[in-house]
Amino acid sequence: MKKVVPDPPALPNEPRRYMALTSNDCSIPALLIDTEAPLDVLHEAAAHRIRAAAQLLENLASDTNLHGNPALLQDFAQLCVIPLRDGCDLLDVLGRRLQEQLLS
């Protein structure tokens, strides 16, 4: 297994290769996005997370038994927030990379 070495401190306006997911709630993140991954890989990872959250929301919307339980609804909402936020982070990286390609 390849050992992952953290990036050295970046200059103020210099991007880092590995970006922490914003859904991480920790001072030392364990889940990172490789900002140099191929564009199709970034897109597929984002699409997978967004589709999973959409499917969960669709299932929740069709289940009338859950509407009377606020704690369960809150748990389902949290289950959707994490992959949606991860997908948005991936789309942000993808957008920056595409913008860089347009400008170069």
N, C-alpha and C positions, 0 to 999 in steps of 0.2 A: 504494500500500500504506500502510495506517495505521501510523504510528510508535507503538511501544509504549513508554510512559514508565514507569519503575519507580515504585512507590508510595513516598511519603515515609515516613520512619521512623514506625512505629506506636507508639501509647501502649502500655504494658505489657499491658493486657487488651483492646486493640482489635484485631479481626481484620484481616488484610490481604486485599485483593481477590485477589491472585495468590499461590498457595501452591505451593512447590516440591514436585515428586514426591519421595517418600522413596527411590525407586530411583536418584535422582541421587547420584553420588558425586563432588561437586565443590563448591568453596566459592562459585562463582558459577553457580547453576543456569540451564540453558537451557530446561528443560521445566517448564512451570507449569500449574496448574489455575486457571481463572477461577472463583473461588468464587461469583460472581454469575451464572454461566451458568444458563439455564433448567434446571429439574429434570429434564425429559425428556432433555435433552442430556447432563447428567451421568450419568444412568442408562444411556443407550445407550452412552456411552463406557466405562463400567465393565463393562457386560455384554459388550461386544465384546472387551475385553481378557481377561476371565475365560473366555469361550467359546473364545478362541484358545488359551489355556494348557491348558484342559481337552482340546481336540482334540489338541494335541501330546502330552499325557500319555496319552491313549487310544491314539494311534499308537505311542508308546513301549512301552506295556504289551503291545501285540499283536505287537511285533517281537522274536522270541526271539534274533535275531542280535546284538543290542546288549548283552545281559546280561553278556557276557564282557569288555567293554571299559569299565573304570571311568572313564577320561578322557572317553570319549564320553558316558557316563551323566551325568557332572558337567556337561558342556557343555549337555546337554538340560535338566538341572535348572535351570541358570542361565537358559536360554531361557524357562523357565516362571516363574521367580521374578520377573522384571522386569514382565511384564504383570499377573501376579497382584498384585504390590505396588501397581502403578499403579491397578488396579481397586479395591483396598482403599482407597487414598487417595481415589479418586473417591466410593466409597460412604461414607467418613467425612464428606466435604463434603456429600453428599446427605443423610445422617442429621442433621447439624447444621442444615441448612436446613429440613428437615421439622420438626425439634424447635422451631426458632424460629417456624415457622408455627403450630404447636400452641399455643405459649405466648403468641402475640400475638392 
